[in-house]
Amino acid sequence: MPETTVRCHQLQKSFAARPVVDNVTFTVATGQILALLGPSGCGKTTSLRLIAGFERLDEGWIEIAGRTVADQRTHMPPEKRRVGMVFQDYAIFPHLSVADNVAFGLGRGSQMQARVAAMLELVGLAGVGPHMPHELSGGQQQRVALARALVTEPAVLLLDEPFSNLDTSLRVQVRAEVRELLKRTGATAIFVTHDQEEALFIGDKVAVMNEGRLEQLGTPEEIYHRPGSRFVAAFIGRSDFVPGRVAEHGIETPLGWLGQPVSAPAGGQVAIAVRPDDVLLQPAIEGNGRILSRQFVGVANVYQVALADGTLVHSWQPHTVLLAEGSAVQASLTQDHPLPCFYQDKAV
């Protein structure tokens, strides 16, 4: 088993008597990147601030590198916790040079300049030390913030939506660079984001939060393919929900028979999460659906289809498949992999 760097146990935090973090428990293995994912107000940033020491726990405990840094009796200040922090707005000092920004958390010593130079080289900014922050691009400023957080050799690096100020194309590039850098240095990191694609890309593990609670923790593949609740299925990827009736050896649905046994009572009503690539379409005059709209996304057309019972689904078709709005189609479900099913909003 890998060594564990961060342990959070039953974290509780309320503001004005409203729970913001509610009984949250997770661990982060050494060298692992954990992505905390969820909508605005779900408690992910407050969880990060509790770990950093910027907020006090109401209940629970936090351990970093084998040392308890917070519980009901202990509140170690941030500078004593061996955490590095990369903020959403980078928090780079505009009046200090790049090198002085990186050196800010270091004590004075003969090795300081050498460490700063080595760190700037590590993040791809060799020779930029004398420059001022306003002379750098957004991606370069992001790497300065990362270098400043890493130069003190923290036990865990905390990143609070660090790419949100970058434009889309630069964001994709920088997040790939940051992930490669974290892996190359063996850093342990907790990364907060509301962007599903970002979490699935950067996290070794993904923790999905909802209304202060931890809904599910798992690998990106587990979270995407086997969501534990309807909330996770709706939040991760583009999912429609199709009603189904449980029968022997499968489920009856408006999209036809789904030969997938589930652990729900016979005759029970379930919801099946279907993504656009799960829905097959064929033109058919007497079909079970009608094309409402087509969205061209370059490599594919995404069709919105109204089924006979009023259910709306989306279908991802090759860009060469052109179906007219209003035309009748036969829509069915793929049978080549299990689809997430939910009984009373929990996976079955």
Backbone hydrogen bonds, N-H to C=O, Kabsch-Sander energy under -0.5 kcal/mol:
donor,donor_aa,acceptor,acceptor_aa,energy
5,T,28,V,-2.3
6,V,28,V,-1.8
7,R,63,E,-2.6
8,C,26,F,-2.9
9,H,61,W,-2.7
10,Q,8,C,-0.5
11,L,24,V,-2.8
12,Q,59,E,-1.9
13,K,21,V,-2.4
15,F,18,R,-2.3
18,R,15,F,-1.8
20,V,13,K,-3.2
21,V,13,K,-2.2
22,D,212,G,-3.2
23,N,11,L,-0.8
23,N,21,V,-0.6
24,V,11,L,-1.7
26,F,8,C,-2.0
28,V,6,V,-2.4
30,T,3,E,-3.5
32,Q,29,A,-2.0
34,L,32,Q,-0.6
34,L,189,A,-2.7
35,A,33,I,-0.5
35,A,205,K,-2.6
36,L,34,L,-0.6
36,L,191,F,-2.8
37,L,35,A,-0.7
37,L,207,A,-3.0
38,G,193,T,-1.0
42,C,39,P,-1.6
47,S,43,G,-2.1
48,L,44,K,-1.8
49,R,45,T,-2.4
50,L,46,T,-2.1
51,I,47,S,-1.9
52,A,48,L,-2.4
53,G,49,R,-1.4
54,F,49,R,-1.9
55,E,49,R,-1.3
58,D,12,Q,-2.8
59,E,12,Q,-1.2
61,W,9,H,-1.7
62,I,70,A,-2.5
63,E,7,R,-2.8
64,I,67,R,-2.7
65,A,5,T,-3.2
67,R,64,I,-1.5
69,V,62,I,-2.4
69,V,67,R,-0.5
70,A,62,I,-1.4
71,D,74,T,-2.2
76,M,69,V,-2.7
80,K,77,P,-2.0
81,R,78,P,-1.5
83,V,78,P,-0.6
84,G,156,V,-2.3
86,V,158,L,-2.8
87,F,85,M,-0.5
90,Y,87,F,-1.3
91,A,89,D,-1.3
92,I,89,D,-0.5
96,L,93,F,-1.3
98,V,131,H,-2.9
99,A,129,G,-2.6
101,N,97,S,-2.4
102,V,98,V,-2.3
103,A,99,A,-2.1
104,F,100,D,-0.5
104,F,101,N,-1.0
105,G,102,V,-0.5
106,L,103,A,-1.9
112,M,109,G,-1.3
115,R,111,Q,-2.4
116,V,112,M,-2.6
117,A,113,Q,-2.5
118,A,114,A,-2.3
119,M,115,R,-2.3
120,L,116,V,-2.5
121,E,117,A,-2.0
122,L,118,A,-2.0
123,V,119,M,-1.8
124,G,121,E,-1.4
125,L,120,L,-3.8
128,V,125,L,-2.1
131,H,128,V,-1.9
135,E,132,M,-1.9
136,L,133,P,-2.0
141,Q,137,S,-2.5
142,Q,138,G,-2.0
143,R,139,G,-1.6
144,V,140,Q,-1.8
145,A,141,Q,-2.3
146,L,142,Q,-1.9
147,A,143,R,-2.6
148,R,144,V,-2.6
149,A,145,A,-1.7
150,L,146,L,-2.1
151,V,147,A,-2.0
153,E,150,L,-2.2
155,A,82,R,-2.2
156,V,82,R,-1.4
157,L,188,T,-3.0
158,L,84,G,-3.5
159,L,190,I,-2.7
160,D,86,V,-2.6
161,E,159,L,-0.9
161,E,192,V,-1.9
164,S,161,E,-1.3
166,L,163,F,-1.8
171,R,167,D,-2.7
172,V,168,T,-1.9
173,Q,169,S,-1.6
174,V,170,L,-3.1
175,R,171,R,-2.4
176,A,172,V,-1.3
177,E,173,Q,-1.9
178,V,174,V,-3.0
179,R,175,R,-2.3
180,E,176,A,-2.2
181,L,177,E,-2.2
182,L,178,V,-2.7
183,K,179,R,-2.3
184,R,180,E,-2.3
185,T,181,L,-2.2
186,G,182,L,-0.7
187,A,182,L,-1.9
189,A,32,Q,-2.4
190,I,157,L,-2.5
191,F,34,L,-3.2
192,V,159,L,-3.2
192,V,190,I,-0.5
193,T,36,L,-2.4
196,Q,194,H,-0.7
199,A,195,D,-2.2
200,L,196,Q,-2.6
201,F,197,E,-1.9
202,I,198,E,-2.7
203,G,199,A,-2.1
204,D,33,I,-2.4
205,K,33,I,-1.8
206,V,218,G,-3.4
207,A,35,A,-3.1
208,V,206,V,-0.6
208,V,216,Q,-2.9
209,M,37,L,-3.2
209,M,207,A,-0.5
210,N,213,R,-2.5
212,G,42,C,-2.2
213,R,210,N,-1.9
215,E,208,V,-2.5
215,E,213,R,-0.9
216,Q,208,V,-1.2
218,G,206,V,-2.0
223,I,219,T,-2.6
224,Y,220,P,-2.3
225,H,221,E,-2.9
226,R,222,E,-2.3
230,R,345,D,-2.1
233,A,229,S,-2.0
234,A,230,R,-2.3
235,F,231,F,-2.2
236,I,232,V,-2.6
237,G,235,F,-0.7
239,S,237,G,-0.9
240,D,274,V,-2.9
242,V,240,D,-0.5
242,V,272,I,-2.6
244,G,270,V,-2.3
245,R,252,E,-2.4
246,V,268,G,-2.7
247,A,250,G,-2.7
250,G,247,A,-1.5
251,I,258,L,-2.2
252,E,245,R,-2.6
253,T,256,G,-0.9
256,G,253,T,-1.9
258,L,251,I,-2.7
259,G,257,W,-0.6
260,Q,258,L,-2.5
263,S,348,V,-2.1
264,A,262,V,-1.6
267,G,246,V,-2.9
268,G,265,P,-2.4
270,V,244,G,-2.5
270,V,268,G,-0.5
271,A,342,F,-2.3
272,I,242,V,-2.8
273,A,271,A,-0.5
273,A,340,P,-2.7
274,V,240,D,-2.8
274,V,272,I,-0.6
278,D,275,R,-2.8
279,V,275,R,-0.5
279,V,276,P,-0.9
280,L,278,D,-0.6
280,L,332,S,-3.0
282,Q,330,Q,-1.2
284,A,328,A,-1.6
287,G,284,A,-1.7
289,G,329,V,-2.0
290,R,306,A,-1.9
291,I,327,S,-2.5
292,L,304,Q,-3.3
293,S,304,Q,-1.2
295,Q,302,V,-2.4
296,F,294,R,-0.5
297,V,295,Q,-0.6
297,V,300,A,-2.7
299,V,297,V,-1.3
301,N,317,Q,-2.7
302,V,295,Q,-3.0
303,Y,301,N,-0.6
303,Y,315,S,-2.9
304,Q,293,S,-2.2
305,V,303,Y,-0.5
305,V,313,V,-3.3
306,A,290,R,-2.6
307,L,305,V,-0.6
307,L,311,T,-3.1
308,A,288,N,-1.7
310,G,307,L,-2.1
313,V,305,V,-2.4
315,S,303,Y,-2.3
316,W,276,P,-2.4
317,Q,301,N,-3.0
317,Q,315,S,-0.7
319,H,299,V,-1.0
321,V,318,P,-2.0
322,L,320,T,-0.8
323,L,321,V,-0.6
326,G,291,I,-2.9
327,S,324,A,-2.0
329,V,289,G,-2.5
330,Q,282,Q,-3.5
331,A,329,V,-0.7
332,S,280,L,-2.0
333,L,255,L,-0.7
334,T,278,D,-2.5
342,F,271,A,-2.5
343,Y,346,K,-2.7
344,Q,342,F,-0.5
346,K,343,Y,-1.4
347,A,228,G,-2.1
348,V,341,C,-2.1
